[in-house]
Amino acid sequence: EAQVTQNPRYLITVTGKKLTVTCSQNMNHEYMSWYRQDPGLGLRQIYYSMNVEVTDKGDVPEGYKVSRKEKRNFPLILESPSPNQTSLYFCASSSFPKGELFFGEGSRLTVL
Amino acid sequence: GESVGLHLPTLSVQEGDNSIINCAYSNSASDYFIWYKQESGKGPQFIIDIRSNMDKRQGQRVTVLLNKTVKHLSLQIAATQPGDSAVYFCAENSGGSNYKLTFGKGTLLTVNP
């Protein structure tokens, strides 16, 4: 089954404790992206990647890092999480160019 | 947890009625548009897309209309069912070949049985 898998789905952590949200897709997609979703603000892009070893900033990249060492994986790293990073995070992937964007089920992160 | 449906425009319809959800997009150079459906606790799900060289595209029970003159996109759902209750987002590709999607804030559709 074609899917985008994120882990963990739920996480409560404390300010400053580094964490990684993993994302994996099994569709051999070139394009992958991370979004955060907040009430009243909709989906905002954090980082995206057009292919292996190619990443770029989205609209709200501050406080986040990503890497794309393999085509199927695109982890989101929060080196020093802060409470304003409490949000619902979605990973998505697509064939390039402009194929349908498939979303994962989301990761709800709470930073205390 | 807090629902993504808070603070959104809402549309309430009776089961069996047709629904029309509207979206104003921002960039006149956008060349590709998508409608997504997001049910509570789930990720957005692709419904239908349209390229800027088209005015209308039909799927199963859904139709998307694009009016480039006024930068307006609409999603029509025929014979709305309770399972259609969700938040609906439009998205525009404003990045050309770089494929940068900008999402609208969404509309909460509630279908009353």
Interface residues (C-beta under 8 A of the other chain):
Chain A: V4 Y31 S33 Y35 Q37 P39 G40 L41 G42 L43 R44 Q45 Y48 M50 G58 L88 F90 A92 S94 F96 P97 K98 E100 L101 F102 F103 G104 E105 G106 R108
Chain B: G1 E2 S3 V4 L6 H7 Y32 I34 Y36 G41 K42 G43 P44 Q45 F46 D49 F89 A91 N93 S97 N98 Y99 K100 L101 F103 G104 K105 G106
